[in-house]
């Protein structure tokens, strides 16, 4: 099939793709909701089995999270292409009442539609394309859909790394901002800083107390000084809490710290600095929990070549594909750390990830599906 014939195939399926996206978005599946995770993964499995290919499908229990899903197609001796996504969202159950699944003009709204349930439908549609056209991808395909990506991939990471170790390349179906794929992502670190002081009556004996909140405020200013804009490193305190009641010198306080970096050298610098925090007031103790979570995804020569290949495929049917490097991380970071070239952001163009105006563009669904199918079909 020519590029334009492939695009026409997906344009004819636009109605079915929209309905599939609507169905999966309506299945609310926030992180840590085990039963809803199982429900959405069962929906994906059932849709995959309808395609008509000889598939190997495995659902792997993940305690406290739900289930991970692995789909294998077109078995062979060659290294497979790894398709990567996640079924969990950040939206609590009931959020769809505030942001109902709907189409307004070219915008298709829904909780988790952009990040990244529409991307899961693209994976299924690529498999359907091969089944219905009688063609085949240039390599075996393994699709890995995790259930805990939004909360750090603690259970999904070892499974993903096992699958990725033998992959030829990885295509990540995370959201695409302004239609651009992602060829670089920052790494992440997640920490909690806790202070433990000495309680005392705030009115009668304040001098006998040592404030955990005052100590934490000093540590927050110190943390802010760890930022290095020139190196692309950011350190941000995102939440904080402390104290017991209004008339007691606070004994406890804590804050969470979000760290982003472009190199492992910067990661090591920040990790050492945060874990080495010492108290300003020696009556207060300081403890640190957390670690580096995801390594950076760097734009290597192999990644650049993968992008150029995708851009040329898009150009073959008049679709302009840009690229970008972003501060947010994904499970693609874990794959990149293994030396596997990763092309991220292959999901449908849209906006509003993690917000109540989250949406994709209907006009981009067919284009993105055609791009993915031809990318999987193209030889190296």
C-alpha positions in Angstrom: 0.0 0.0 0.0 1.2 3.5 -0.8 1.4 6.1 2.0 -1.8 7.8 0.8 -3.6 4.5 0.6 -2.6 3.8 4.2 -3.9 7.2 5.3 -7.2 6.5 3.4 -7.5 3.2 5.3 -7.4 5.0 8.6 -9.6 7.8 7.5 -12.3 5.2 6.7 -11.8 3.9 10.2 -12.0 7.2 11.9 -15.5 6.6 13.3 -14.5 3.3 14.8 -11.3 4.7 16.3 -13.3 7.6 17.9 -15.7 5.1 19.4 -12.9 2.9 20.8 -11.2 6.0 22.3 -14.5 7.0 23.9 -14.9 3.5 25.4 -11.5 3.3 27.0 -11.6 6.8 28.3 -15.0 6.1 29.9 -13.3 3.3 31.9 -11.9 5.4 34.8 -8.6 3.9 35.9 -6.7 6.1 38.4 -3.4 4.9 39.8 -3.7 2.6 42.8 -7.2 1.5 41.9 -6.7 -2.2 41.4 -10.1 -3.2 40.2 -10.4 -0.4 37.7 -6.9 -1.2 36.4 -8.0 -4.8 35.8 -11.1 -3.6 34.0 -9.3 -1.3 31.6 -6.6 -4.0 30.9 -9.4 -6.5 30.2 -11.0 -4.1 27.8 -7.7 -3.7 25.9 -7.2 -7.5 25.8 -10.7 -8.1 24.5 -10.2 -5.5 21.8 -6.9 -7.0 20.8 -8.4 -10.4 20.5 -11.1 -9.1 18.1 -8.4 -8.1 15.6 -7.9 -11.6 14.3 -4.2 -12.0 14.7 -2.4 -14.8 16.5 -1.5 -12.9 19.6 0.2 -13.9 22.9 -1.4 -11.9 25.7 -0.2 -11.8 29.3 -1.8 -9.9 32.2 0.6 -9.6 35.1 -0.8 -8.8 38.6 0.8 -5.9 40.3 0.1 -5.7 44.0 -1.5 -2.3 45.0 -1.6 -1.1 41.4 -3.7 -3.6 39.3 -2.3 -5.4 36.2 0.3 -4.9 33.6 -0.4 -6.1 30.1 1.9 -7.5 27.4 0.8 -8.3 23.9 3.1 -10.1 21.4 2.5 -10.2 17.7 4.3 -11.5 14.6 6.8 -13.7 16.4 10.2 -14.2 14.8 13.9 -14.3 15.4 14.6 -10.6 14.8 14.7 -8.2 17.7 11.2 -6.8 18.3 9.8 -3.3 18.2 8.6 -2.3 21.7 5.4 -0.3 21.8 5.0 1.4 25.2 2.1 2.9 27.1 0.3 3.0 30.4 -3.3 2.5 31.4 -3.4 4.5 34.7 -4.4 8.2 34.8 -4.1 10.9 37.4 -7.8 11.7 37.6 -9.8 10.4 40.6 -12.9 8.4 40.0 -15.8 10.7 39.3 -13.7 13.4 37.5 -15.5 12.5 34.2 -18.6 14.2 35.6 -16.6 17.5 35.6 -14.8 16.8 32.3 -17.2 14.6 30.4 -16.0 12.6 27.3 -17.3 14.7 24.4 -16.4 16.2 21.1 -16.6 20.0 20.6 -15.5 21.0 17.1 -12.1 19.4 16.5 -11.4 18.8 20.2 -12.1 15.4 21.8 -12.3 15.9 25.6 -11.9 13.3 28.3 -10.1 12.3 31.5 -6.9 10.6 30.4 -7.7 10.8 26.7 -4.4 12.7 25.9 -2.3 11.1 28.6 -2.6 8.5 27.2 -5.6 6.3 26.4 -5.9 7.5 22.8 -2.3 6.3 22.3 -3.4 2.8 23.4 -6.0 2.7 20.7 -3.3 3.7 18.2 -1.4 0.6 19.2 -4.4 -1.6 18.6 -5.2 0.1 15.3 -1.7 -0.6 14.0 -2.2 -4.3 14.7 -5.6 -4.2 13.0 -4.0 -2.5 10.0 -1.7 -5.4 9.5 -4.4 -8.0 10.0 -6.9 -6.3 7.6 -4.4 -5.4 4.8 -2.6 -8.7 4.9 0.8 -7.0 5.4 3.2 -7.3 8.2 5.6 -5.1 10.3 9.3 -5.4 9.5 9.9 -6.9 13.0 8.0 -8.7 15.7 6.0 -6.5 18.0 5.8 -6.4 21.7 3.3 -4.0 23.3 3.8 -3.2 27.0 1.0 -1.3 28.8 1.8 -0.6 32.5 -0.6 0.3 35.3 1.6 2.4 37.5 3.5 4.9 35.2 1.9 8.0 36.7 3.2 7.0 40.2 6.8 6.1 39.4 6.6 2.6 37.8 7.8 0.8 40.9 6.2 -2.5 39.9 6.3 -1.9 36.1 10.0 -1.0 35.7 11.6 -4.4 36.2 9.1 -6.0 33.8 9.6 -3.2 31.2 13.4 -3.5 31.4 13.2 -7.2 30.9 11.2 -6.7 27.7 13.3 -3.7 26.5 16.6 -5.5 26.9 16.2 -7.2 23.6 14.3 -4.5 21.7 15.5 -3.0 18.4 13.7 0.3 19.1 11.0 1.6 21.3 8.0 3.7 20.3 6.3 5.4 23.2 2.6 6.5 22.8 2.7 9.3 25.4 1.0 12.6 24.4 2.2 14.7 21.5 2.3 18.4 22.2 1.7 20.4 18.9 2.3 17.2 16.9 5.9 17.0 17.9 7.6 13.7 18.9 10.0 13.7 21.9 13.6 12.9 21.2 14.8 13.9 24.7 13.4 13.9 28.2 14.9 15.0 31.5 15.4 12.4 34.3 13.5 12.7 37.6 14.2 12.4 41.3 11.5 12.2 44.0 12.3 13.1 47.6 10.6 13.8 51.0 12.5 16.0 53.5 11.4 15.7 57.1 12.3 17.7 60.1 11.7 16.7 63.8 11.9 19.4 66.4 11.0 20.0 70.1 7.4 20.8 71.0 6.6 23.4 73.6 3.7 25.7 74.5 3.8 28.6 72.1 2.6 31.1 74.7 4.1 29.9 78.0 7.5 28.4 77.0 8.3 29.1 73.4 12.0 29.3 74.2 12.0 25.6 75.2 10.8 24.5 71.8 12.6 24.1 68.5 10.4 24.6 65.4 10.4 21.9 62.8 8.6 24.3 60.4 11.2 27.0 60.8 13.9 24.4 60.2 12.1 23.2 57.1 11.7 26.7 55.7 15.4 27.1 55.9 16.0 23.8 54.2 13.6 24.8 51.4 15.6 27.9 50.7 18.7 25.7 50.6 17.0 23.3 48.2 16.1 26.2 45.9 19.8 27.1 45.7 20.5 23.7 44.2 18.8 24.8 40.9 21.2 25.1 37.9 19.4 26.6 34.9 22.5 26.5 32.7 22.7 22.7 33.2 18.9 22.3 32.9 18.5 21.1 36.5 15.4 22.1 38.4 14.7 21.5 42.1 11.2 22.4 43.3 9.4 21.9 46.6 5.8 20.9 45.6 4.0 20.2 48.8 4.6 20.8 52.5 2.8 20.2 55.8 3.7 20.5 59.5 2.6 21.3 63.1 0.0 19.8 65.4 -2.2 22.7 66.5 -2.2 26.5 66.8 -0.5 27.0 70.2 2.3 24.4 70.0 5.8 24.9 68.6 5.7 22.4 65.7 7.5 19.1 66.4 7.1 17.7 62.8 7.2 19.1 59.3 7.9 17.7 55.8 8.0 18.7 52.2 8.2 16.8 48.8 10.9 17.7 46.3 10.7 17.3 42.6 14.1 17.1 40.8 14.7 17.2 37.0 18.0 16.8 35.2 19.5 16.3 31.8 22.5 14.1 32.7 23.4 11.5 35.3 26.3 13.7 36.4 23.7 16.3 37.5 21.6 13.6 39.0 24.5 12.5 41.2 25.3 16.0 42.3 21.7 16.7 43.3 21.2 13.3 45.0 24.3 13.8 47.1 23.3 17.4 48.0 19.8 16.5 49.1 20.8 13.4 51.0 23.5 15.5 52.7 21.2 18.1 54.2 22.1 19.0 57.8 20.1 21.0 60.3 20.6 24.8 60.9 19.3 24.3 64.5 21.1 21.4 66.1 18.1 20.7 68.3 16.2 19.6 65.1 16.9 16.5 63.1 16.6 16.3 59.3 15.9 13.1 57.4 15.5 12.5 53.7 13.6 9.8 51.9 13.6 9.1 48.1 16.0 8.7 45.3 16.6 9.2 41.6 13.5 7.7 39.9 14.1 7.9 36.1 17.4 8.5 34.2 17.4 11.1 31.4 16.4 10.1 27.9 19.1 11.7 25.7 19.0 12.5 22.0 21.6 10.1 20.7 22.6 9.5 17.1 20.3 6.5 17.0 17.4 8.5 18.4 18.0 11.2 15.8 18.1 8.6 13.0 14.8 7.2 14.3 13.2 10.6 14.2 14.5 11.3 10.7 12.9 8.1 9.6 9.6 9.0 11.1 9.7 12.5 9.7 10.3 11.2 6.2 7.4 8.8 6.5 5.2 11.6 7.6 6.3 13.7 4.7 5.4 10.9 2.3 1.7 11.6 2.9 2.0 15.4 3.6 2.2 15.1 7.4 4.8 17.4 9.0 6.4 15.8 12.1 8.4 18.1 14.4 10.5 17.1 17.4 11.1 18.5 20.9 12.9 17.8 24.2 10.9 18.2 27.4 11.3 18.3 31.1 8.7 15.6 31.8 9.8 11.9 32.1 8.1 8.7 30.9 8.8 5.0 31.0 10.8 5.6 27.8 13.5 6.9 30.1 14.1 3.5 31.5 14.3 2.0 28.0 16.7 4.7 26.8 19.0 3.9 29.8 19.5 0.4 28.4 20.9 1.9 25.1 17.7 1.2 23.1 16.7 4.1 20.7 13.4 5.6 21.8 11.0 7.8 19.9 8.5 9.2 22.4 5.3 11.3 22.1 3.7 9.3 19.3 0.3 9.8 20.8 -2.4 11.9 19.1 -1.9 15.6 19.1 -3.7 17.5 21.9 -3.2 19.4 25.1 -4.1 19.7 28.8 -2.5 16.6 30.3 -3.5 16.1 33.9 -6.1 18.9 33.7 -9.8 19.3 33.3 -9.5 20.6 29.7 -7.5 17.5 28.6 -8.2 16.8 24.9 -6.9 15.4 21.6 -7.6 16.7 18.1 -9.9 14.5 16.0 -8.2 15.7 12.8 -4.9 14.1 13.9 -6.2 10.6 14.8 -5.9 9.2 11.2 -2.6 10.9 10.5 -1.0 9.6 13.7 -2.3 6.1 13.1 -1.0 6.1 9.5 2.4 7.3 10.7 2.6 4.5 13.3 1.6 1.8 10.9 4.1 2.8 8.3 6.9 3.3 10.9 6.4 -0.3 12.1 6.2 -1.5 8.5 9.4 0.3 7.3 12.6 -1.7 7.1 15.7 -0.5 8.9 
